[in-house]
Amino acid sequence: MAVTSRVGADQSSKIKEIGNEMKATVTVEEWVALFREVGLSDAQMESWHAKFEARHPEAHEGFLRWLGVPSEKIAAIRAKSR
């Protein structure tokens, strides 16, 4: 059990680092356009964020950072997704 917890913590830390260090190659607008192209509505996108936040909160934050979303907006998105 301790090994699993340690691996999870290591993975979360790495994901956060990647989100902080990677240069965004896709903008928020491009990502939203992609979601729209596959038929996602605003409600479905909100559901996607909620599921991402519930299952992988640190990865969700890292993803938003990768997109170049400002910290204040990340906090708002994550709070709304809970």
URHUKA-V851174 format. One line per field, one symbol per residue. phi: phi as a letter, one per 20 degrees, with the letter a starting at -180 (. if undefined). psi: psi as a letter, one per 30 degrees, with the letter a starting at -180 (. if undefined). burial: # if it has 24 or more other ideal C-beta (glycine too) atoms within 12 Angstrom, else .. A space follows every 10 residues. Layout:
phi = ???
psi = ???
burial = ???
//
This chain:
phi = .fffffffff ffffffffff efffdcegff ffgfgfgenf egfffffgff ffffebgfff fffffgfnff gffggfffff ee
psi = eeeeeeeeee eeeeeeeeee fkkkfkleee eeeeeeeggk leeeeeeeee eeeeeieeee eeeeeefgkl eeeeeeeeef f.
burial = .......... ....##..#. .......... #......... ....#..##. .##..##### #######.#. ...#..##.. #.
//
